[in-house]
Amino acid sequence: SGVPDDYEKQMKRSRMLRAYGIDKLIQCNHEIAWRDGGESFTLRTRAAPKRGGDSALQRYLAHQRSLGWFAGLYSNYTDYAPVNEFWSPDGVQRQSDGNWRTAWPRCYAEKPLQAVAFDARLAPEIKAKFNPNSAYTDVHTAVSPWGYNDYDARVPGAGTFAQTFYAYGELLRNDSRIYGGPIFSEGTYHWLYAGLADGNYALAYG
C-alpha cells in the first residue's frame, strides 16, 4: 500500500523489481492518489491535481498493470467530509442520542445504506476512468458493525448492526465484481467479513 510522490521514479523502480523476478504483486495505492492536501479523500473520482491529475494516474496504473501486477486504488465509503462534492447532512449516521457520529478527523461517519449506493455509482466510474484491477476499500472491516449503527429512524434497519454488516458486505462484493480483482480492507473485525473481502491488514487495534 502507499502511493509514490513521483510516478516516474516509482515506475522506474517497478521495472527494476519486475526484472528481479517479482512477477506476482498487488499494489493498492493509498488516499493521497486522490488529494494533495486537506481536500476530501473519499467518494472521489478525480485524481490529485499536483501529481498530474487524472492523466498521470491513468498512465501510472496502466504501467503497473503492464508488468503483470494487480494495481488498485483507494476507496472509502465510511469517512464523509463536509468538503466533499457529494456532501449532505442527511448522509451522516445518527447516534442513539440523535447527534452526528464523528469518524476520521474532519469527517463524519457515512450512513451504511448511502455507502452502498455511492459505491454502486462511483466504482464503475473509477473502473472506466482508471482501469484498476484491485482496490483497498479502507475502514469497512476495521470498525465493529455494532459501533456503526445508524439510529436514524428514517432508514430501514435503524439501530441494528445487521444493517451495517449487510451494507458493508454488499459493498465489498460489489468492489470485487466491478474491479475484477482482489479487494482488501483494514483489519480488526475482518473475521466477520470472511469471504466478502479477499484480504485485510492483519490488525488488532487495542
Disulfide bonds with the S-S distance in Angstrom:
none
